[in-house]
Amino acid sequence: MPCQKQFDIDEVLDTAMQAFWARGYETTSMQDLVDCTGVNRGSLYATYGDKRALFLAAIHMYDEKMRRKLLAELEATYGPREAIRQLLLALTAHVSKTGANRGCFLTNTALELAAHDPEVRRIVAHAQEEIEAFFARMIKKGKARGEIASQVKPMETARSLLASLLGLFVLVRSRPDRALLAEIVDDAILRLG
């Protein structure tokens, strides 16, 4: 009879995700994961596989519980133009007074691993495509409601907004100046007419 797990699998995965998000894949060791989760190495391996498998599970958890959830909430809560603005502002709202910010786990992962890991590149690209589709969908809805100028091209502008968002994700870590980030958000919203 198999042994019963003595820990919450999702809770441990969330803790591991936080560690990877804070430190990155390469600098987070298995010992770091043992220390932060409180689960012994053998149990981590038995449950999740190796470090890479645990990392990939953490990326998927982040994507599902954070990115997709945020997009759905914004679309359900706000009008199209404001949903776009709120997505751009969501990141800047978390810049602390000391400037410390982890940025976006997916973007951090793209910068660290996507150039040499095809599976990570596919995961990140898919997430970016879904964000781009969100922007395009909001632009189309906004145009239909008169919230966004009729001459705005949905796909071209969605790609430009994605580039602004990705730039914000990087700047929030390297130059977490609230005024700078607010200017970038304001400029992106101006593209909507």
Buried (B, 14 or more C-beta within 10 A) or exposed (E): EEEEEEBEEEEBBBBBBBBBBBBBBEEBEEEBBBEBBEBEEEBBBEBBEEBBEBBBBBBEBBBEEBBBEBBEEBBEEBBBBBBBBBBBBBBBEEBEEEEEBEBBBBBBBBBBBBEEBEEBBEBBEEBBEBBBBBBBBBBBBBBEEEBBEEEBEBEEBBBBBBEBBBBBBBBBBEEBEEEBBEEBBEEBBEBBB
